[in-house]
Amino acid sequence: MIKAHISSLISLTIIFFLCIQYSVFSQVRVPFAERASASNPSRKTFHVKGDFVLIGNTNLSLANYSDDLMNDNLLLFEDVDGNNSTINSSSAVLNFPKENGADASCSNVLFAGLYWSGRGPTEDVYYLNDQNGFPKKMDRREVKLFGPDDPVGGKFSAGDNDIRYTYGLDLDNDLGLYVGFVEVTDYIRQHGEGEYTVADLGALEGTNYHYGGWSLVVVYENPVMENRSITVFDGYAFVRGSVVADFTIPISGFSAVDNGPVNMKLGIAAGEGDVAALGDYFEIERGVNTNDFVRLSHAGNSPDNFFNSSILTGGNPRNPNLKNNTGMDISVFDVPNAGNSIISNGQTSTRFRYGTDGDAYVIYNIVMAVDANEPEVQGYHYVKTINNQAFDASKSMVPGDELEIVVEIKNTGGVKLEDLLLEINLPEGLEYVSSRGEYFFAGNSGKQPAQVLHQVRWELGQIPLPKNADDLMATLTYSLRVTDRCELLIDTCSANFVLDGQIQGINKDSGKPIPTTPLLVGFSEDSKCFNSPIFEPIEIQVDAGEFLKNKCGYESGEPKVIICTSQGDTEISPSIYLTDVFPAGTRYYNEFPLTSTTIEYGNGINFLPDYQAIYYAVIPDGTCPIGFGFAVSEVEIEVAIEDGSCQPSTPERKVSLSISNGVAPYSVIWEEGGVPTAETDRALLPGLHRISVVDQTGCIAKKDVLIPKAKLFSVELTKSSLPGDCPEEPGLTVRLVITSESTSEHMVTIEGVLLSGEKFRLIDLELPEGNYEYNDLLPGTYTVEIENLEGCSQVESLYIGEEDFVYLKADYVYNSESLVNEGLLNFNYPVSFDNHSQGSSILMYFWDFGDGNTSSDSDPIHQYSAPGDYIVRLEVSDLLGCVKEISKSLKITGAQYVRMPDAFTPNGDGRNDYYFPVFNQLQFIEFSIFNRWGEMIFYSQNQESQGWDGNFKGKEAPIGTYIYKVNYLYESEGAKPKTQTGSFVLIK
């Protein structure tokens, strides 16, 4: 059977976090890249008649709600679903816009992505008390999603790389900001428009800038809507700052309409954008590489406070429906593009710029919807024959069947095309047989199609303008064979394979790319959406049951999957036995279809060791359950490899298997043959082989066996430090000794990855037996392969660490809180000397400060008692007797100055616990500190004061930014009073 399989797309979500001020810092932890659906990964930019919708809500709100309070106040969970089993929940309604009178029942969901984010928990798994006071397991990587008319809902889990999780609230952990993602396309297709609720989101109640919320992005197509180019990017870019700083994200891959106005739509979701914290902004570049950026805003915010805890998504209902969403910003708005001043006709790239003068945040997802051209080419994709017989959609295919598939190409855009390229993506399991192309016009300039890696590619060249848009211009006919490889069919529980493709090229009149166009598989026969084109992959469904049983020794009837358990288990835990069998988010039941008495396993409910029972696994986005059962079996495989010959005529080596445990008799599947056999000995060629053993219960054990080539020579690989008179740079010699039984020459290949991340490769040819030295290898991990002319080879591993290099170099830097006037320092203030010396075996240090004082500390602190010019000398010695030294000049002055620190940390550790001006030669000082509401919280006229200790009215002041004012008068004659104001940060 063959059926359509809908492709997918992701929209835009951007999350910004934390209004705590720190010094500027920005780093992309996860590089931004296009996001595509798992069911159609090759389709990364969508040129469709359609749009995207973005909804969401917050699962935390203020205990004492106010429109103007930030989330450093007490936040409590929202829980609106009326379900006693959930800790927190919120909801929003999904509606498809009615553009051009679009009927929602004709809308086809291409992609749905669920994002969630928060700050508070520092581990993935933690526990909270539920409404009955019992501990409930929470997991930051999981959420529950309930759609319209679905009281059971589903538990969805983020993948290992979706998107980023940190484990701490400090700066090294990006302040604990995490982002999760899971694709929910099939779930949204099934439930359609209506109210969606997200529950049990990983967050905490509290006052430490906690937040937690979610957003749902849905990309869809509808035949009466406008053409748009929709491109999705996601990653993880963390930034923090206490001064204005700009950072850019380049975006490409979309294609704006060639003529007329260009409309552009953005959807943005953000976290920790405080309503009272100003300075957040988000900008788009005017044109391409102009560095002229336009600051954006919408009806619910302002250009200088873009992220202000507002949700503006087209008026859809939400519960709770708050103005102040305490850290969650979700908005959908049009970019002002009058006269195409920002995005021009035919533009294919732009840049976003974001920044702040105080906030810390993370950006992780962006989508753009831009007006696009009508598709200018059509490819109709269908199965023509199976085994040379006319295709019958009601019949399933079996392994070994050969399919003939056709793509009919038409030029429908009314323009000449050039550099046209058709690509068919081939999944593993459908094996390429042949392909041919046929042109239906004279003077074609294209090539014949061919297989290139996992694609069928056809470069058609120029396509002329047809007399009629419906004229057939070219046809691709290609043949595929359904695999009969047992190991692949066993691994794929249901043997379904997806075929998709796309066409791209150039509009010859404009010289611009045409929209990348997916292949057409037919037209809708639904009465409401009649004759609407369907752009989807073809799904090849294969009935492999009899083949697996007869050819592979594998019974594919119920249960379809056997999970091997340990002898003596009294309970069988899903988290132990099933996580490597089924994908994350799979749910397990004792029966299917579900009834009111159905038992769901997981979350503490384990299976009983009933080895006759059949259970059912419902995977995320799955169309049918997978039956499975348990068996007590622990098959073990031991492998013995005989010594072999290195002669070209007999390269094989004998492999013998010893099989134990499990339930005999066993079936062995050797990778080369693929047919089950009782044979446990076989001659295998050198290389990596995967051997499968199936016992009587159906349990499978697999063994990867590496067959090395036989040896006719020996090698010795050693490393030693380079000799020399105390070098300042590291050096090492790697010595290779080749001892051979023949006069054959050898090839040496050294490949590796340096500690810096760079790759290294070196090849030496025509080396006879002898000794060889390599002096240019840097620290890293290497593989050294030596191969002779007979094809025999040996591989050695080599690790070079920094400790392998003998060297010594002296160096240091200095700093002081009195460092002013371009490097001048003031006397009576400590000077910190930071030792930057390097060496393989440093023994001791000797410091001469030039004023008669010395030290043997690694990083000493010294205070000069009088102004003057001093030479500071550092002498370093190592265990080998090497001595290196370095001298630098310091100028100590007695200048007048007042300096204000940027921050302090009143945490009682004895370091930086008080905030007070640093000054020299003052006769008067008056110092005041104010909070952000203008209230004075500290005052002193005492030059000997320790300063503010971070307390106000007997309580610790909150983390944040404070204002200072200092009036002072220098001691010098004729000095005039001065005033200085500014801000600083209290950090805990």
GITAPE-V455961 format. One line per field, one symbol per residue. ss: DSSP state (h for helix, s for strand, l for the rest). phi: phi as a letter, one per 20 degrees, with the letter a starting at -180 (. if undefined). psi: psi as a letter, one per 20 degrees, with the letter a starting at -180 (. if undefined). A space follows every 10 residues. Layout:
ss: ???
phi: ???
psi: ???
This chain:
ss: lsssslllsl llllllllll llllssssss sssslsllll llllssssss ssssssssls ssllllllll llllssslsl llllllllss ssssllllhh hllhhhlsss sssssssssl llllsssssl llllsssssl lsssssllll lllsssslll llssllllll hhhhhhlsss ssslhhhhhh hllssssssl lllllsllll ssssssssss slllllssss ssssssssss llllssssss ssllllllll lllsssssss ssslllllll ssssslllll llssslllll lsllslllll sslllllssl llllllssss sssslllhhh llllllllss ssssssllls ssssssssss slllllssss ssssssllss llllllslll lsssssssss slllllssss ssssslllls sssssssssl llllllllls ssllssssss ssslllllll lllsssssss sslllhhhhh hlllssssss ssssssslll llslllssls ssslllllll llssslssss ssllhhhhhh hlllllllll ssssslllll sslhhhhlll llllllsssl llllllllls ssllslssll llllssssll lllllsssss sslllsssss sllllllhhh llssssssss llllllsssl llllllslll ssssllssss ssssllllls ssssssslll llssssssss slllllllll lsssssssss lllllsssss ssssllllss ssssssslls ssssllllls ssssssssll llssssssss lhhhlllssl lsssslllls lllsssllls sssssllssl lsssssssll lllsslllll sssllllsss ssssssssll llssssssss ssslllsssl llssllllll llllsllsss lsssssssss lllllsssss lllllllsll ssllssllls ssssssssss lllllllsss ssssssll
phi: .ccfcffbbd ddbccdclee ebffbbbefc gfbfdcffeb ffedcddber accccraddc bffdfbfdee eeefdcfebd emdfedebab bbeecegdgl mgeffeedfe bccddbbabq fdcfdbccfe fenefcfdbf ecbdcdeglc ffmbeddffg dcdbcdcrde ffdlmmedcd bbecgfffgf dmfpedcdcl ffbcfqcelf aaabbcdcdb cbfdeffcdd cccbabdebb adcfbdcdcf cboebfgfcn fdeccccccb cmeffddeof bbccfencle ldddfdabfd bcfdbfdcmd cccnnffcbf ddfdeloddc bcbeffcgml fddegmfcbb cdccaadafd acdcbcccdc gcffgdbcce dbeecclmdg fcfedeecgn fdddcccedc edemcfcblf cdcdedffod efdabbdcdd bemfdedefb ecldbedcee mecffffcfe ffdacdccdc dfgdffffff fegdedcddc abcbrcfffe mdfegfdfee dqcfdfffdg mffddbfede ddedgffffe ddmceeffff cddedefnfe cdegfeddfe edfgnfdcce bbffcfdfed eolnedfefe edfddcddeg meebfdfbbd beacfccdcc dffcedfgfc efcfdddddc lmdffdddde gfendgbefd caecfgpecd ddcdefenfd dccedeeeff dcbccccccb fffrelfedf bbdddddddd ecefecddcd cacfffnfec bbcddlefgq dcccddeegr dcddddcefe nfbccdecdd dfffdeabbe abccbbfefb llofddfmcf dedefdfcre bfdbccdcen cndcbdffcf ccceebfqdc dddddcccfe nfccbbccec ddccfeaccd ffabcfdmen clecdbfdbb mddbbccccc efenefdbbb defeffofen dblmcffffq ecddbcdbbf fffmfdgccc crcbdecd
psi: qprqoprrqq bppppqqokp prqppppoho qprqprqhim iinhpoorob aqqprarqjq rphnpqijqr jirppqqqni ijoiiqgqqr rqppqpqlpk kpphijpoph qpppqqqrpf qjqgprqqpa ijjqpppqph jqrppprpkn hgaqppqqrh kngpprmrjr hhkkjjoqpq qqpkghghgh ibqapppprl pnrqqailkq rparqppppr qpijrqpqop ppqrboopqq qirppqqqop prhroqqhqa qopppqpppq qkoqhjorip qprqpobpki joqppqraij arhjmgnkkq onkjjqqqoq nqgoklippp qprppolpjk hgorpjqjqa qqpqarjhrq rppippqpop prqqpjqpoo oqpgqoljqp poiiqrrrpi qpppqqoppq ojijqqqrkp pppppoqpio ppgrqqqpqk qqkqjarqqq podkqopooi cqorprgqhj pphqpppqpq ppqkoghghg hogpmppppr rqprapohgi jqqrppprqp iaqqjqhhkp jpqonrrppo ppojghghgh hikpojapqh pppprqpjph qophhgiihi gqrqiqqpri rprqaijppp qrliorqqmo jiqprppoqp jqiqqoqrrq qopmpqpqpp pqqrqjqhhm iqqppppopr aaoqrqppop hggipqqipj pqpqqqapqp pqppahiiqp pqpppooqqq pjrqqpprqq qpqrnmqiqq qqppppppoq irjqrqpppo qrprhiiqqq ppppqlorpa pqqpjjprpa pqpoppprii iqqqpqqppo rhiiporppp qrrrqqijor lliqqqrjpq ppoookqqrh lpgrqppoij kiqrqjqgmr pqppiqqrpq opppppqahj jqpqrqqqpp oprkqqrppp qhrrnmjjjj pliqoqqprp lqiqqopqpq aijjppiqqq johjqhapjj qpljqpqqqa pqpqppprpr iqpjqqqqpp rarrppp.
